[in-house]
Amino acid sequence: MSLEECESAHSACGQTFECGSADLYSLTHDSCDSMDAVGDGACFCFLGFAWNGAGCVDVNGCQCDGADCDKLSMSLEECESAHSSCGQT
């Protein structure tokens, strides 16, 4: 499914950030503390990866809620690299 098809299929979800929006990745999370970023809503939209204090987890939903939504990583590798000094389990 293309980005456009995903956004069209989930337009009724009222998402704040579009699937794959650059706003989701505009800043970098450079702390080992858990990110304040969770997916909200019943949409099947992959928003990115967030650090939960122990590892990288995917964030899915209609929109991302939390203060760190602009710090999601686009890939698992990018998230793991950004937190490589945090002692992942």
N, C-alpha and C positions, 0 to 999 in steps of 0.2 A: 504494500500500500504506500503510495506517495504521501509526502507531507501535506499536499493540498487535499488529497482524498481523506486523510486522517482528520484534518481540520474541518472539512465539510461534514464528515460523518458524526463529529462530536460538537458541532456548533451549538447545539441546544444545551450543552452542559454549562454554559455561562462562564467559561474559563477566563481567567484574568490574563494568563500568558498563553499564547498559541503554542501548539506542539512544536518544540524545537526553536522557540523564540530566542533570539540572541540575548534578551533580557535575563534569561535563566542562567546564562554563563558569563555575565559581564564582569564579575569579580572573582577573586580566588580565595578559597577558604584555606588559611595557612595556620591553623590551630589543630591540636589533637583533641580538643573538646568536641562533643557531639554537635552536629549542625542542627539548627532549628529550621527544618525543611521537610514537610510531609505532603504527600499527595492527598487531595480532597476531592470527593465526588466519585460517582460510579462510572465515569468514562474510562475507556481503555487507552489512555494516552500515556506513553512513556515520556517523562519529563527530564530525566537525567539521573545521575548518581549522587548520593549524599554520604558523608562520613558519619557513622553513628557512634563514634568513640572507640570502636573495636574493628571496624571494617567498612567497606563501601557497600551500600545498599541501593537498589533501584527505587526511584520515586515515580509513582504512577497515579493518575487521576485526571480529573477535569482541570485542576489548577494546583499550583503549589502554594501551601500556606506556611508562613514562618518568616523570620527575619533573614534567613540565609538562602532564600530561594534564588537570589541573584548570584549564588556561588556554587551552583550545581556543576558537576563535571559531565561532559558530553559522552565520555566512555569510561568503562571500568578501569582501564589501564591508566587513564589520566587521573582519576580519583585516587587510585592506589599509589601512583607516583607522587602526587601532591602530599600524601600522608605517609610516605615510606619511613619516616623517622618516628612514627607514632606507635610502633610495636603491634602491628596487626596480628590478630589471632586467626 
